[in-house]
Amino acid sequence: MSHPAGRPPATAEDAVRQVALACRIIARFGQEDLTLGHASVRGPDERTIYIKRKGKALRDVLPEDVIGIALDDPDGYLTPGAHLETVMHLETYRARPDVGAVIHSHPVYAIALGATTGGLELLSHDGLLFPDGVPVFDGTAGLVTTPRDGQGVARTLGAGRAVLLRNHGILVAGEDISWAVLTALTLERAARIQFIARTLGKYQQEFAEEYWQDWCRMLDTTA
């Protein structure tokens, strides 16, 4: 079966299929959280976004689970069947004409990172996608359901690729769906590597002297 390219869609049908595939891809990489999380794509008419509907797990999303919402509709986030946090997508597209796809998910390590004050460190090549770090939106630790909070997320994102939602999850934006998926997966990998690095660092600090003394005692018995 042929799949649509990851570039900006040429047809509404391509946009719908891209959303369904993106949802299933990020689910495969561990970013599923019950029926939460959603991907969207800006349609070829640039006036419509296509987004996963609520009530469906990411791994099970099919084209029929994708709905269209007009960008110029101020009440579009209230569209029947739309996720409560659809407003984050709409406000991001409105603020960033260069954005062709948006993903919101709840990856575990990125959530943990967003709950800290340290921020993302450049510890591997994954971090190179975020040379200026990843900002944190802390306007609310709950769901982002109002235009005001949606605009706050878009402002925090700025011209970047990703924003951490304090104690909540991530929102990433890309020029097309392939870049949005890459950003979501890379951010989670970078957060995981940072967690591992910090854990190993603490391990070394705690046990290095203990091991050193044991090695010295070992020499004493063999002298």
N, C-alpha and C positions, 0 to 999 in steps of 0.2 A: 504494500500500500504506500503510495506516495504521500508525503506530508508537505504542507505549505512551507515556504522558506521562512527564515526568521527575520527577514527584512520587513519594512513597513508593508502592510497588506495592500494588494491591488483591488481586492473585492471585500465586501462585507462578509462573505462566506469564509474567505481566508482569515479575516480577523477573528471570527467566531472559532474556527478550528485552532488558531494560535492560542487563544485563551484556554481552550480545553486541554491542549497539549501541555501548555505551561503549568497548569494546575497539577496535572499528573506527574510531570517531571519533578517539580519541587516536592511533591508528596513522596516520590521514589527516593529522594535524598533526605528524607526525615523531617520535612517541614510541615507535616500534617498535624492538625490539632482538632480532632473531632470534625465538626462541619465548619470550623472557623478558617479564616484565610481566604484570599481571593486575588486573582490576576485580572488585568484589564488591558485592552489595546485600543488605541485611537484608530477609528475607522478611516477608510480612504477619502471620505468626504470631509474629514477633519472637524465635523460638527457632531459626531456621534462616538461614544465609547461603548465598547462591548466588554461585559464583565460577568464573571461567575455569579449565579444567583445563590441565595442563601438556602440552607437546608441540605446541602450535598457535600460530602467529604471530598477533599481535593483529589484523592485517588480515583474517584468514580465520575469525575466531571466529563460529560459528553457535550457535543455541540448544542443539543437541545437544552442544556443547563446554562446557557449563556444568553444574557439579555442585553438589549441596546438601550442607551439613555442619551438623550440630547444634551449636549454641553451647554446650550444656551437656555436650558430650562432651570430656573432658580430652585425649583422644587424637585429636580430630577433625583436627588438623593432619597426622596420619599417614594420612588417608583415601587409599585407592588412587586414583591419577590426580590427586591434588592437587599443586600447586606446593610445593616445599620451603619457600617463605616464606609459605605460607598462615597460619602462626601470627601474622604481623603483623596480618593482617585480624582474626582471631579475638580477639586480645588488645585490639585497638582497640575493637571492638564491645562487649566485656565491660567495658572501662573507661569507655566513653562511650555511655550509653543514647540520647543525642540523635543519634548518628551513624547514618545510613541507608545510606551507601555509602562505599566505600574504594577507592582506586586506588594501585597501586605501579607505577612505570615508571622508565625510564632516559633521561630527556631530557638532551641533551648539555650545554646551558648550565647547567642546574641541577646536574648532576654537577660541572661545573667550579666552580660557586659553592660547593658543599658541600666542595670540597677546599681552599678558602681560609679565612682567618681573619676576613675583613672582614664577612661577612654580607650580607644583602639590604638595599640602600639604597632610600629612597623617591625614585625618579627620574622616575616617571611615574604615571599613574592606575592602572596595573596594581598598583603597590605598595600602593595603598589597601586592597586585600583583606587585606594583612598588616601592619596598623598597628603591631604589636609586633615585627615582624621574623619570621624563620623560624628556629626552633631547629635545632641539628644534633645528631643521634644519632651518637656516635662510640664506642659500646660495641664495635663490630666493623666492620672495613672489608670483611668478607666477607659471605656470605649470612646472613640472619637466619632461623635454622631451629629455634631452641629456644624454649620458653615463656619462659625467663628473658630472652632478648634481645628477644622479642616484647613482653614487658611493659615492657622498657626503652624500646622505640620508643614505646609508648603513653604512658609517663610523660613522655618528651621532647615528644611532641605536646601533652600537657596538654589545655587547653581550646581550642587553636588549630585552624587548618584544614590546616596542612602541617608536615612535618618533612623536613629534608634528611638523607639517610643518608650519612655521610662516605665519600667516594670510591666511591659506589655508585648513588644515585638519589634518588627522593623517595617519600614516602607522604603522600597527602592524604585528608582526610575531609570529607564533606558531609552535610547533613541529608537529601539525596536524591541521586540519580545525576546530575541536572543540575548541582547545585552541586559535586559531586566532580569532574566533567569540567571545569567552568569553572575550578575551583581549579588543577587540573593544568595546563591550558593557560595560565592567567594567570601562574602561577609561572614557567613556562619563558619566557614572553614577558618578564616582569620581569627574569629573569636575563640574557636576551639583550640587553635594552636596557642593562643595567648593564655588560655586557661591551663593548658598542659605545661607551658613554659613556667608559669608562676608556681604551679604545683611542684615541678621538679626543682625549682629554685629553693622553695621552702624545704624540700626533702634534703637537698644538699647542705643547707645551712644547719639543719637540725642534726644530721648524722655524720657530717664530715669529720668533726673532732672525735666523735665516738669511734669511728672506723680507724682513724689515725692511731689512737691509743691502742686499739686492738692489734693493728699491724705492728706496732712497736713491741707489744708483748710477745707477738709471734717471733720476732727477731731474738728477743731475750731467751726464748726456749730453744732456739736453734744455734745460739752462739757457742 
